[in-house]
Each structure stands twice: as C-alpha cells, then as structure tokens.
Amino acid sequence: MYICKMSEELFPVRTRPVHLPSLAVGNRSSIQFVTVCVRERRPVLANEAAHALFRSIWRDESLFRVGRYVIMPDHVHLFCAPNTYPAEPLSKWVGYWKSRFASAWPRNRAGKLWQRDFWDRELRSGESYSEKWAYICNNPVRAELVPSAEMWPYVGELHPLSWHD
C-alpha cells in the first residue's frame, strides 16, 4: 500500500476503487456511473460487433437497467440503475456482464479481456447525470476519433433513467 503524508497525518492512497453500496433513500433515484477498461487498454471495443454484443447482454440482464453509454476503443462508460429491491451489489452485475462478454467475444484469444476492477460513482442529482453525460459523450472528440460527438456510432441508450428526488 502506498502512503502519502498530509497535514502530519498518514492517509492510505487507494490503488483500487472502493465500491460502496447504493444508498436507498425512500423513492430517490439511484443512478450509477460506471467505467470498465480493457486489460492493457487494448483498443478492441469500438466496432459494430462489440456494440451489438454489449446491447444484447445488457438488455437480457435484469439486475440493473442500462441507460446511456459510450463505447470507446479500450473502455466503456455507462449509466445504470438497480432493477431490484433491495439492490444487488453493482460488482456482482458488472462481473456477470464482463464474463458473458469475454466468453462470447471471438477476439478474446490473448487471455483476459477486462481489467480486474472497475470505477463507479453514485450520482447525487439529475444535474450531475446531465453533466457527466455531456462529458462522456464528447470522449470520442477529445480522443480525436471523430470531429463531433454526433458522429460516434458506438453510443446509445437502452432504458431512459430519470432522476427523482
């Protein structure tokens, strides 16, 4: 574990993400922002076959509903919301679809497809959903893959996720 010294106290520096459980508060929405990366950041995902496979797996799974997503060459960003009450752990669902994708992916001959873990963040408001979406849908432009976000073909929405306080 790495340690950094700050204000005369020692704080551990995270080398792996912490996956906190969803906070169920009345009827408040719970929307998760998830990023999953390909092992060694190999650029294998930005194609129509991967896009169709993601959509098929996410549509068939019932633990979480996938809202908007962007598939980049070496990672995928998505928004999802629990579809059961109480919510199943996000890590269980992400592990499930990563495994299904890897076993069905014909280009997965070089060993493990995915990085071991993933990054997630529970959104706090509808505004943060809009802000994060505006940021990630422009990832292909920042990566100089297309001149405008509207031109990137590996983007979509399976289920509208709305925010309710």
Phi and psi restraints in degrees (value plus and minus 20) as a CYANA .aco file:
   2 TYR   PHI    -108.2   -68.2
   2 TYR   PSI     122.9   162.9
   3 ILE   PHI    -144.1  -104.1
   3 ILE   PSI     117.1   157.1
   4 CYS   PHI    -140.5  -100.5
   4 CYS   PSI     129.3   169.3
   5 LYS   PHI    -121.3   -81.3
   5 LYS   PSI     106.4   146.4
   6 MET   PHI    -165.3  -125.3
   6 MET   PSI     106.2   146.2
   7 SER   PHI      32.7    72.7
   7 SER   PSI      21.2    61.2
   8 GLU   PHI      44.4    84.4
   8 GLU   PSI     -10.2    29.8
   9 GLU   PHI    -139.9   -99.9
   9 GLU   PSI     135.4   175.4
  10 LEU   PHI    -119.5   -79.5
  10 LEU   PSI     111.7   151.7
  11 PHE   PHI    -145.2  -105.2
  11 PHE   PSI     113.1   153.1
  12 PRO   PHI     -91.1   -51.1
  12 PRO   PSI     123.6   163.6
  13 VAL   PHI    -118.5   -78.5
  13 VAL   PSI     106.6   146.6
  14 ARG   PHI     -90.7   -50.7
  14 ARG   PSI     112.4   152.4
  15 THR   PHI    -127.8   -87.8
  15 THR   PSI     -30.6     9.4
  16 ARG   PHI    -153.3  -113.3
  16 ARG   PSI     128.2   168.2
  17 PRO   PHI     -89.3   -49.3
  17 PRO   PSI     130.6   170.6
  18 VAL   PHI    -118.0   -78.0
  18 VAL   PSI     104.8   144.8
  19 HIS   PHI    -122.5   -82.5
  19 HIS   PSI      80.1   120.1
  20 LEU   PHI    -104.1   -64.1
  20 LEU   PSI     128.1   168.1
  21 PRO   PHI     -88.0   -48.0
  21 PRO   PSI     133.8   173.8
  22 SER   PHI     -83.1   -43.1
  22 SER   PSI     123.2   163.2
  23 LEU   PHI    -112.0   -72.0
  23 LEU   PSI      92.4   132.4
  24 ALA   PHI    -112.8   -72.8
  24 ALA   PSI      89.2   129.2
  25 VAL   PHI    -146.9  -106.9
  25 VAL   PSI      79.9   119.9
  26 GLY   PHI      36.3    76.3
  26 GLY   PSI    -151.6  -111.6
  27 ASN   PHI    -119.4   -79.4
  27 ASN   PSI      -3.6    36.4
  28 ARG   PHI     -85.5   -45.5
  28 ARG   PSI     121.6   161.6
  29 SER   PHI     -84.1   -44.1
  29 SER   PSI     131.5   171.5
  30 SER   PHI    -149.7  -109.7
  30 SER   PSI      83.2   123.2
  31 ILE   PHI    -137.5   -97.5
  31 ILE   PSI     108.3   148.3
  32 GLN   PHI    -124.9   -84.9
  32 GLN   PSI     119.4   159.4
  33 PHE   PHI    -124.9   -84.9
  33 PHE   PSI     101.3   141.3
  34 VAL   PHI    -144.6  -104.6
  34 VAL   PSI     119.1   159.1
  35 THR   PHI    -146.9  -106.9
  35 THR   PSI     107.0   147.0
  36 VAL   PHI    -144.8  -104.8
  36 VAL   PSI     111.3   151.3
  37 CYS   PHI    -132.0   -92.0
  37 CYS   PSI     129.7   169.7
  38 VAL   PHI     -95.0   -55.0
  38 VAL   PSI     123.1   163.1
  39 ARG   PHI     -79.0   -39.0
  39 ARG   PSI     115.8   155.8
  40 GLU   PHI      37.8    77.8
  40 GLU   PSI      -0.4    39.6
  41 ARG   PHI      30.9    70.9
  41 ARG   PSI      18.5    58.5
  42 ARG   PHI     -86.1   -46.1
  42 ARG   PSI     114.3   154.3
  43 PRO   PHI    -104.4   -64.4
  43 PRO   PSI      59.0    99.0
  44 VAL   PHI    -137.6   -97.6
  44 VAL   PSI     -24.0    16.0
  45 LEU   PHI    -117.0   -77.0
  45 LEU   PSI     -43.5    -3.5
  46 ALA   PHI    -102.3   -62.3
  46 ALA   PSI      56.6    96.6
  47 ASN   PHI    -177.7  -137.7
  47 ASN   PSI     144.1   184.1
  48 GLU   PHI     -86.3   -46.3
  48 GLU   PSI     -54.2   -14.2
  49 ALA   PHI     -84.5   -44.5
  49 ALA   PSI     -65.0   -25.0
  50 ALA   PHI     -85.3   -45.3
  50 ALA   PSI     -62.1   -22.1
  51 HIS   PHI     -78.5   -38.5
  51 HIS   PSI     -67.5   -27.5
  52 ALA   PHI     -84.3   -44.3
  52 ALA   PSI     -59.9   -19.9
  53 LEU   PHI     -85.8   -45.8
  53 LEU   PSI     -64.9   -24.9
  54 PHE   PHI     -75.6   -35.6
  54 PHE   PSI     -71.2   -31.2
  55 ARG   PHI     -79.8   -39.8
  55 ARG   PSI     -62.1   -22.1
  56 SER   PHI     -83.6   -43.6
  56 SER   PSI     -67.0   -27.0
  57 ILE   PHI     -85.1   -45.1
  57 ILE   PSI     -66.6   -26.6
  58 TRP   PHI     -86.0   -46.0
  58 TRP   PSI     -55.3   -15.3
  59 ARG   PHI     -87.5   -47.5
  59 ARG   PSI     -57.2   -17.2
  60 ASP   PHI     -96.7   -56.7
  60 ASP   PSI     -40.2    -0.2
  61 GLU   PHI    -107.6   -67.6
  61 GLU   PSI     119.7   159.7
  62 SER   PHI    -130.5   -90.5
  62 SER   PSI     -26.2    13.8
  63 LEU   PHI     -90.6   -50.6
  63 LEU   PSI     -57.6   -17.6
  64 PHE   PHI    -153.5  -113.5
  64 PHE   PSI     130.8   170.8
  65 ARG   PHI    -124.3   -84.3
  65 ARG   PSI     110.6   150.6
  66 VAL   PHI    -110.8   -70.8
  66 VAL   PSI     108.5   148.5
  67 GLY   PHI    -113.6   -73.6
  67 GLY   PSI    -137.9   -97.9
  68 ARG   PHI    -100.0   -60.0
  68 ARG   PSI     131.3   171.3
  69 TYR   PHI    -172.8  -132.8
  69 TYR   PSI     137.3   177.3
  70 VAL   PHI    -155.4  -115.4
  70 VAL   PSI     106.7   146.7
  71 ILE   PHI    -122.9   -82.9
  71 ILE   PSI      97.2   137.2
  72 MET   PHI    -120.0   -80.0
  72 MET   PSI     150.3   190.3
  73 PRO   PHI     -77.4   -37.4
  73 PRO   PSI     -56.8   -16.8
  74 ASP   PHI    -142.8  -102.8
  74 ASP   PSI     -11.4    28.6
  75 HIS   PHI    -182.1  -142.1
  75 HIS   PSI     146.9   186.9
  76 VAL   PHI    -153.1  -113.1
  76 VAL   PSI     118.0   158.0
  77 HIS   PHI    -130.7   -90.7
  77 HIS   PSI     119.5   159.5
  78 LEU   PHI    -172.6  -132.6
  78 LEU   PSI     137.1   177.1
  79 PHE   PHI    -130.1   -90.1
  79 PHE   PSI     117.8   157.8
  80 CYS   PHI    -165.0  -125.0
  80 CYS   PSI     142.7   182.7
  81 ALA   PHI    -159.0  -119.0
  81 ALA   PSI     124.1   164.1
  82 PRO   PHI     -78.2   -38.2
  82 PRO   PSI     123.8   163.8
  83 ASN   PHI    -136.0   -96.0
  83 ASN   PSI     -10.4    29.6
  84 THR   PHI    -153.1  -113.1
  84 THR   PSI     137.9   177.9
  85 TYR   PHI    -151.5  -111.5
  85 TYR   PSI     104.0   144.0
  86 PRO   PHI     -89.5   -49.5
  86 PRO   PSI     137.9   177.9
  87 ALA   PHI     -86.9   -46.9
  87 ALA   PSI     118.4   158.4
  88 GLU   PHI     -92.6   -52.6
  88 GLU   PSI     138.1   178.1
  89 PRO   PHI     -82.2   -42.2
  89 PRO   PSI     116.3   156.3
  90 LEU   PHI     -78.4   -38.4
  90 LEU   PSI     -58.1   -18.1
  91 SER   PHI     -82.0   -42.0
  91 SER   PSI     -53.8   -13.8
  92 LYS   PHI     -84.7   -44.7
  92 LYS   PSI     -64.7   -24.7
  93 TRP   PHI     -88.1   -48.1
  93 TRP   PSI     -66.1   -26.1
  94 VAL   PHI     -81.9   -41.9
  94 VAL   PSI     -63.4   -23.4
  95 GLY   PHI     -79.4   -39.4
  95 GLY   PSI     -59.2   -19.2
  96 TYR   PHI     -82.3   -42.3
  96 TYR   PSI     -72.8   -32.8
  97 TRP   PHI     -93.6   -53.6
  97 TRP   PSI     -49.4    -9.4
  98 LYS   PHI     -82.5   -42.5
  98 LYS   PSI     -62.2   -22.2
  99 SER   PHI     -85.5   -45.5
  99 SER   PSI     -65.5   -25.5
 100 ARG   PHI     -81.6   -41.6
 100 ARG   PSI     -63.7   -23.7
 101 PHE   PHI     -82.5   -42.5
 101 PHE   PSI     -69.3   -29.3
 102 ALA   PHI     -81.1   -41.1
 102 ALA   PSI     -60.0   -20.0
 103 SER   PHI     -92.5   -52.5
 103 SER   PSI     -46.8    -6.8
 104 ALA   PHI    -112.1   -72.1
 104 ALA   PSI     -31.8     8.2
 105 TRP   PHI    -102.8   -62.8
 105 TRP   PSI      94.2   134.2
 106 PRO   PHI     -88.4   -48.4
 106 PRO   PSI     -39.3     0.7
 107 ARG   PHI    -109.1   -69.1
 107 ARG   PSI     -10.2    29.8
 108 ASN   PHI    -113.1   -73.1
 108 ASN   PSI      37.3    77.3
 109 ARG   PHI    -113.5   -73.5
 109 ARG   PSI     -33.6     6.4
 110 ALA   PHI    -114.6   -74.6
 110 ALA   PSI       8.3    48.3
 111 GLY   PHI      76.2   116.2
 111 GLY   PSI    -165.2  -125.2
 112 LYS   PHI     -85.6   -45.6
 112 LYS   PSI     116.8   156.8
 113 LEU   PHI    -106.3   -66.3
 113 LEU   PSI     -62.9   -22.9
 114 TRP   PHI    -122.2   -82.2
 114 TRP   PSI     131.9   171.9
 115 GLN   PHI     -83.0   -43.0
 115 GLN   PSI     135.8   175.8
 116 ARG   PHI     -80.8   -40.8
 116 ARG   PSI     -59.1   -19.1
 117 ASP   PHI    -138.8   -98.8
 117 ASP   PSI    -188.9  -148.9
 118 PHE   PHI    -172.0  -132.0
 118 PHE   PSI     147.0   187.0
 119 TRP   PHI    -129.8   -89.8
 119 TRP   PSI     119.6   159.6
 120 ASP   PHI    -164.5  -124.5
 120 ASP   PSI     135.8   175.8
 121 ARG   PHI    -171.3  -131.3
 121 ARG   PSI     110.6   150.6
 122 GLU   PHI    -102.1   -62.1
 122 GLU   PSI     107.8   147.8
 123 LEU   PHI     -95.0   -55.0
 123 LEU   PSI     129.6   169.6
 124 ARG   PHI    -123.9   -83.9
 124 ARG   PSI     -33.8     6.2
 125 SER   PHI    -181.4  -141.4
 125 SER   PSI     145.0   185.0
 126 GLY   PHI     -82.4   -42.4
 126 GLY   PSI     -51.8   -11.8
 127 GLU   PHI     -84.3   -44.3
 127 GLU   PSI     -61.5   -21.5
 128 SER   PHI     -89.0   -49.0
 128 SER   PSI     -50.3   -10.3
 129 TYR   PHI     -81.9   -41.9
 129 TYR   PSI     -68.6   -28.6
 130 SER   PHI     -82.7   -42.7
 130 SER   PSI     -63.0   -23.0
 131 GLU   PHI     -85.2   -45.2
 131 GLU   PSI     -64.7   -24.7
 132 LYS   PHI     -85.9   -45.9
 132 LYS   PSI     -59.5   -19.5
 133 TRP   PHI     -82.8   -42.8
 133 TRP   PSI     -65.0   -25.0
 134 ALA   PHI     -78.8   -38.8
 134 ALA   PSI     -57.3   -17.3
 135 TYR   PHI     -90.7   -50.7
 135 TYR   PSI     -71.0   -31.0
 136 ILE   PHI     -93.6   -53.6
 136 ILE   PSI     -49.8    -9.8
 137 CYS   PHI     -90.3   -50.3
 137 CYS   PSI     -34.1     5.9
 138 ASN   PHI    -115.4   -75.4
 138 ASN   PSI     -17.4    22.6
 139 ASN   PHI     -75.0   -35.0
 139 ASN   PSI     -64.8   -24.8
 140 PRO   PHI     -82.9   -42.9
 140 PRO   PSI     -49.5    -9.5
 141 VAL   PHI     -91.8   -51.8
 141 VAL   PSI     -67.1   -27.1
 142 ARG   PHI     -81.5   -41.5
 142 ARG   PSI     -52.0   -12.0
 143 ALA   PHI    -102.6   -62.6
 143 ALA   PSI     -17.9    22.1
 144 GLU   PHI      39.8    79.8
 144 GLU   PSI      16.4    56.4
 145 LEU   PHI    -110.1   -70.1
 145 LEU   PSI     -48.7    -8.7
 146 VAL   PHI    -166.2  -126.2
 146 VAL   PSI     136.1   176.1
 147 PRO   PHI     -96.4   -56.4
 147 PRO   PSI     -43.3    -3.3
 148 SER   PHI    -163.5  -123.5
 148 SER   PSI     130.6   170.6
 149 ALA   PHI     -78.0   -38.0
 149 ALA   PSI     -54.0   -14.0
 150 GLU   PHI     -85.2   -45.2
 150 GLU   PSI     -38.0     2.0
 151 MET   PHI    -106.8   -66.8
 151 MET   PSI     -32.9     7.1
 152 TRP   PHI     -96.9   -56.9
 152 TRP   PSI     101.3   141.3
 153 PRO   PHI    -103.2   -63.2
 153 PRO   PSI     -33.3     6.7
 154 TYR   PHI    -122.4   -82.4
 154 TYR   PSI      40.8    80.8
 155 VAL   PHI    -164.2  -124.2
 155 VAL   PSI     132.2   172.2
 156 GLY   PHI     159.4   199.4
 156 GLY   PSI    -189.0  -149.0
 157 GLU   PHI    -169.6  -129.6
 157 GLU   PSI     103.9   143.9
 158 LEU   PHI    -109.9   -69.9
 158 LEU   PSI     -64.2   -24.2
 159 HIS   PHI    -154.0  -114.0
 159 HIS   PSI     109.4   149.4
 160 PRO   PHI     -84.1   -44.1
 160 PRO   PSI     104.4   144.4
 161 LEU   PHI    -126.6   -86.6
 161 LEU   PSI     100.7   140.7
 162 SER   PHI    -133.7   -93.7
 162 SER   PSI     135.4   175.4
 163 TRP   PHI    -118.0   -78.0
 163 TRP   PSI     109.0   149.0
 164 HIS   PHI    -150.0  -110.0
 164 HIS   PSI     102.0   142.0
